[in-house]
Amino acid sequence: MIDVVVTTPASESDNAAREAAAGGGFYIRKVPFIPKKCRSGSKAFFVDRGFVRGYGVIESIIYNGRFVCEVTGRDWGSGCFLRIRADSWM
């Protein structure tokens, strides 16, 4: 198992804050690829505006999916996504 680092683009920092404030069951992050040893149970460390803000535990990995954010309404299109339990945030 391997942990990963997920960066939030500066243009998405405000949306990430809205997602966090809304709470909920899961955070979803689109990634360009899934590292070979990344599995459910791995940690995803979040970097926002140059600082590590914390981490969450990956619940599942979606290899070829599509995602529309319920909070912001943004359509992230298709690709690879990490589904991270909100209650695991540290």
C-alpha positions in Angstrom: 0.0 0.0 0.0 1.2 3.5 -0.8 0.0 7.0 0.4 -0.5 9.7 -2.2 -0.4 13.5 -2.3 -3.3 15.4 -3.9 -2.8 19.0 -4.7 -5.7 21.5 -5.0 -5.2 24.0 -7.9 -5.2 27.6 -6.6 -8.3 28.2 -8.9 -10.2 25.5 -6.9 -9.2 26.5 -3.4 -12.5 28.3 -2.7 -14.5 25.4 -4.0 -12.5 23.0 -1.9 -13.3 25.1 1.2 -17.0 25.0 0.3 -16.9 21.2 0.0 -15.2 21.0 3.4 -17.8 23.4 5.0 -20.7 21.3 3.6 -19.4 18.2 5.3 -20.9 15.0 4.0 -19.9 11.5 3.4 -17.0 11.7 0.9 -14.5 14.0 -0.8 -13.8 13.1 -4.4 -10.5 14.1 -6.1 -9.7 13.7 -9.7 -6.2 12.5 -10.4 -4.3 12.0 -13.6 -3.4 8.4 -12.8 -3.5 6.0 -9.9 -0.1 4.9 -8.5 0.4 1.1 -8.8 0.3 0.3 -5.1 -2.5 2.8 -4.1 -5.4 0.9 -2.6 -8.5 1.4 -0.4 -7.1 2.2 3.0 -4.2 4.3 1.6 -4.0 7.9 2.9 -4.5 10.9 0.5 -2.6 13.9 1.8 -4.2 17.2 0.7 -2.0 20.2 -0.3 -3.7 23.5 -0.7 -2.0 26.9 -1.4 1.4 25.3 -0.8 0.6 23.7 2.6 -0.3 20.2 3.7 -3.8 20.7 5.1 -4.4 17.1 6.3 -5.2 13.7 5.0 -8.1 11.3 4.6 -8.4 7.6 4.0 -9.2 6.4 0.5 -12.5 4.5 0.6 -12.4 3.4 -3.1 -10.7 4.2 -6.4 -12.7 4.9 -9.6 -10.6 4.1 -12.6 -13.0 5.2 -15.5 -15.8 7.2 -14.0 -17.5 10.6 -14.3 -18.2 13.0 -11.4 -20.4 16.0 -10.9 -19.9 17.7 -7.5 -23.1 18.0 -5.5 -21.9 21.0 -3.6 -20.4 23.2 -6.4 -22.2 21.7 -9.4 -18.9 21.4 -11.3 -18.7 18.6 -13.8 -15.3 17.1 -13.5 -15.8 14.9 -16.6 -14.5 11.4 -16.9 -11.2 10.1 -15.5 -9.7 8.6 -12.4 -11.1 9.6 -9.0 -10.2 8.9 -5.4 -13.2 8.6 -3.0 -12.1 9.7 0.5 -14.2 9.3 3.6 -14.9 12.7 5.1 -15.1 11.3 8.6 -11.5 10.1 8.2 -10.1 13.6 7.8 -7.2 14.4 10.1 
